[in-house]
């Protein structure tokens, strides 16, 4: 590859990384707005979250197209190919997080349109969402700095997030058993809690991709000890 083409390739890679970080910022804001909508029942905020999905989807397709053209034109090898593949994987997970934010917003609308003035277990959901948001920020910071060590930290937080979801689920099952009239509402809350838990899963995926990008090691589906070992 000539020096001129090499420089063009580097510019294209950095452009793709910049786009994905811009998309990440948008998705993070979308998730925060979804949780605020759940806390307040703000109809305009709910609409904003759902409308943002179109922008997220557009960015998703644009970055996918960039990756396809980079591979077709440059035929990258080794670490450069890993970068392109990682960008492609990260953008998919970001789009899924946007989907979960929309799901939370839509569930919030159903709850408040049903006449509720508050959301049961809201403090638990807020705590759960703060864990997921921290995981996402940590994973994206690792991607921006090419720091694989974040994978262990995010994987540990994912275990905590899973436990929080299970606790909320247990509490709401008890809630439904004690008063069958609460079943519909409780199921909505469980769906929201599950969506938040899935945001954490996608953040964990992003952190694991950074290990693959930097070290060429695939740690998906690995136990925590192995992730920490390979990420260090």
Secondary structure, 3 states (H helix, E strand, C coil): CCHHHHHHHHHHHHHHHHHHHHHHHHHHHHHHHHHHHHHHCCHHHHHHHHHHHHHHHHHHHHHHHHHHHHHHHHCCCHHHHHHHHHHHHHHHHHHHHHHHHHHHHHHHHHHHHCCCCCCCCHHHHHHHHHHHHHHHHHHHHHHHHCCCCHHHHHHHHHHHHHHHHHHHHHHHHHHHHHCHHHHHHHHHHHHHHHHHHHHHHHHHHHHHHHHHHHHCCCCCCCCHHHHHHHHC
